Amino acid sequence: HLEAQEMLSYIYKATMRMTRLITDLLDYCGIGQDKKLTLVDCEKLVKVVQQDLAIKIKETNTTFDVGKLPEIKGFETELRLLFQNLINNAIKFSKPGTSPKISIYAKEQDGWTFYIQDNGIGIADENKDKIFSVFQRLHSTSEYEGTGIGLAHCKKIIDLHKGDIGVTSKVGDGSIFYFTIPDQL
């Protein structure tokens, strides 16, 4: 019985991973499909994302420092996914035994540049370019859940907005993900 239960558990977990992967791929392919440019209140958008991630935020004792965020012209559904992926990663890749602290702020220059800063595990220099590629994982699934497609989503969303995305980071000292949304979209 025990061997059969282990096999079923293995099959179930593999099926769940495959389902997540297919869902993520479909989401990736769907980015920008129903393109509708609107005025997006980024402060409200971040609040909605915080509500969506409320259980995870509470479980991890995550704190936020959110500066004044602008209203911008963009694709609301995609921008929400962008903020959700970046905030979710900032929580997920926290240092063991340390509550995540996330700062979100924006600066106006040729449009807007947004910053999402965390106090997490950081990213090594040699991995900074890789992380925005589809299926690029730096950690095993036993260490951190996920399909390795989240930051590829972010890159595609920023490309859709004709902006740039990048990261500054030091291993063990957190990361600052930044992205630009130009005025002329």
C-alpha positions in Angstrom: 0.0 0.0 0.0 2.7 2.4 0.9 4.6 2.0 -2.4 1.3 2.6 -4.3 0.6 5.7 -2.3 4.0 7.0 -3.0 3.6 6.4 -6.7 0.2 8.1 -6.7 1.6 11.1 -4.8 4.5 11.3 -7.3 2.0 11.2 -10.2 -0.2 13.8 -8.6 2.7 16.2 -8.0 4.0 15.8 -11.5 0.5 16.4 -12.9 0.1 19.6 -10.8 3.5 20.8 -12.0 2.5 20.1 -15.6 -0.8 21.9 -15.2 1.0 24.9 -13.7 3.4 24.9 -16.6 0.7 24.7 -19.3 -1.3 27.5 -17.5 1.8 29.6 -17.4 2.6 29.0 -21.1 -1.0 29.9 -22.1 -0.7 33.1 -20.0 2.6 33.9 -21.7 1.1 33.4 -25.2 -1.9 35.5 -24.3 0.0 38.6 -23.2 -1.1 41.5 -25.3 -3.9 39.6 -27.0 -6.8 41.8 -25.9 -4.8 44.9 -26.1 -6.7 47.9 -24.6 -4.7 50.9 -23.7 -6.2 52.7 -20.6 -5.2 55.1 -17.9 -3.9 52.8 -15.1 -3.7 53.9 -11.4 -0.5 52.1 -10.3 -1.2 52.8 -6.6 -4.6 51.0 -6.9 -3.0 48.2 -8.9 -0.4 47.5 -6.2 -3.2 47.5 -3.6 -5.2 44.9 -5.6 -2.1 42.8 -5.9 -1.5 43.0 -2.2 -5.1 41.9 -1.6 -4.6 38.9 -4.1 -1.4 37.9 -2.2 -2.8 38.7 1.3 -2.5 35.1 2.7 1.1 34.8 1.5 1.9 38.3 2.8 0.5 37.4 6.2 2.2 34.0 6.4 5.6 35.5 5.6 5.1 38.7 7.7 6.0 40.8 4.7 6.0 44.6 5.1 5.7 47.2 2.4 6.9 50.7 1.9 4.9 52.0 -1.1 5.7 55.5 -2.4 3.4 57.7 -4.5 2.8 55.9 -7.7 1.6 57.6 -10.9 -1.3 57.0 -13.3 0.1 55.8 -16.6 -1.2 54.9 -20.0 -0.8 51.1 -20.4 -2.4 47.7 -20.5 -4.0 47.1 -17.1 -4.2 43.3 -17.0 -0.6 42.9 -18.1 0.6 45.6 -15.7 -1.2 43.8 -12.9 0.5 40.5 -13.8 3.9 42.4 -13.9 3.5 43.8 -10.4 2.1 40.5 -9.1 5.1 38.5 -10.5 7.7 41.0 -9.1 6.1 41.2 -5.7 5.5 37.5 -5.5 9.2 36.9 -6.3 10.3 39.4 -3.7 8.3 37.4 -1.1 9.3 34.0 -2.4 13.1 34.6 -2.6 13.4 36.0 1.0 16.3 35.1 3.3 15.4 32.2 5.6 14.4 33.5 9.0 14.0 37.1 7.7 10.6 38.8 7.1 10.5 40.2 3.5 10.6 44.0 3.3 9.5 45.4 -0.1 9.8 49.0 -1.2 7.9 50.1 -4.3 8.5 53.6 -5.8 8.6 55.4 -9.1 10.6 58.3 -10.7 9.5 60.4 -13.6 12.0 60.6 -16.5 11.1 60.1 -20.2 8.0 58.4 -18.9 8.2 56.5 -15.6 10.7 54.2 -14.0 9.3 51.9 -11.3 11.5 50.1 -8.7 10.6 47.1 -6.6 13.3 46.6 -3.9 13.6 43.6 -1.6 15.8 42.4 1.2 16.0 38.8 -0.2 18.7 36.4 -1.2 19.8 38.4 -4.2 21.0 37.3 -7.7 24.6 36.6 -8.8 25.9 38.8 -11.6 26.3 35.8 -14.0 22.6 35.1 -13.6 21.2 38.6 -14.1 20.7 38.2 -17.9 19.4 34.7 -17.8 16.5 35.3 -15.4 14.2 37.0 -18.0 14.3 33.9 -20.3 11.5 31.4 -20.5 12.0 28.4 -18.2 15.1 29.8 -16.7 15.3 28.6 -13.1 18.2 29.3 -10.8 16.9 27.1 -8.0 15.4 23.6 -7.8 11.7 23.2 -7.4 12.3 21.7 -4.0 13.9 24.9 -2.9 11.4 27.3 -4.5 8.1 26.6 -6.2 7.4 27.8 -9.7 7.9 27.1 -13.4 10.6 29.6 -14.1 8.4 31.6 -16.5 7.4 34.6 -14.3 10.2 36.9 -15.2 9.8 36.0 -18.9 6.2 37.2 -18.5 7.5 40.5 -17.0 9.9 41.0 -19.9 7.2 40.3 -22.5 4.9 42.8 -20.8 7.6 45.5 -20.7 8.3 44.8 -24.4 4.6 45.3 -25.1 4.9 48.7 -23.4 8.0 49.5 -25.4 10.0 49.8 -22.1 13.0 48.2 -20.5 13.4 45.9 -17.5 16.4 45.0 -15.4 17.8 44.2 -12.0 20.5 45.4 -9.7 21.4 42.9 -7.0 24.1 41.5 -4.7 24.0 37.9 -3.5 22.7 37.9 0.1 21.8 41.6 0.0 18.5 41.8 -1.9 17.5 43.0 -5.4 16.0 46.0 -7.0 14.0 45.2 -10.1 13.2 48.2 -12.3 11.2 48.8 -15.4 10.4 51.7 -17.5 7.1 52.7 -19.1 7.7 55.5 -21.8 5.3 58.4 -22.3 5.0 57.6 -26.0 3.2 54.2 -26.2 
